[in-house]
Amino acid sequence: MTDDEASTADELAAKEREIYEHPGSRAHRRITNLARVFEVWRDFTFSLDNVLLQCESDENVIHALMRQSEPRGREVVERELDKSLLAYVAGLVAVVDQSRPVMKLLTADLQKEAVERLNALKGGQPGAIFLAKLRNYVLHYLSAPWSFHAELIPEPARGSVGVSTAQLLEWPDWPKDAQEFLRGSGDLLLVRPLVRGHYEAQAAYVGWLHDAAHDSQATVRDEVNALIAERNLILTGGVSDGTDWSERTQHLQENVRRRSAGEPQISYDEWRQGRQRGPQ
């Protein structure tokens, strides 16, 4: 490596570090991480909902759950519910935790609105605190106290899946709001309506939070883009800051076509001038 090449490599490394450590890049990673975690939790939610739906509407599953003489069928279904619930509650806690630092990226007015929206979510979803703390419960007890009910006549059979509130309340570490929710839910808390309703509320809130944080970081994002342009100039030896890379790619594709057709190559400037003139 020549001295000039070593100097360019050092300059490029320093610029990459400057981009990575810039507050705008940190904010972008936070916002992106929230979106990634939410998408994973969304998949966990749909997986749990699908298992619950089978317990409600698939006659083979319903009969397996209600057949006392063959407990193996029930054990298989419970295992699927346990797996899906563990993934769901872990994903939900991750979404809640990832949302907090993203809130700090908002402007003061939007932070206030975020708090109001979050309070409205909790008010509109009485089971929100229960679901958020359900992860701690399953960490201590491994699985939820599932309860299954079915109506076999008239056909087709219909089932329902709930959890025993009395058994849940045996755990002493529920926060007050979650305890009140459980005590007010009767003997059996149906799981699927709770999960579906909370997902829809979280999806609306996280979607708003993601977009609001993105808009709040417009100034620092422009600063990062300016640094990226400087990095691109280093990479290309001063030829391009990256804003014209789409056109340069099209120019390369044109020269590939020309070579295949046996036509002479043209420079980027000639190609651009020809585009500006349009067809002759």
Beta strands, then each sheet from edge to edge (+ up, - down):
strand 1: 146-151
strand 2: 158-164
strand 3: 188-190
sheet 1: 1+ 2- 3+
end
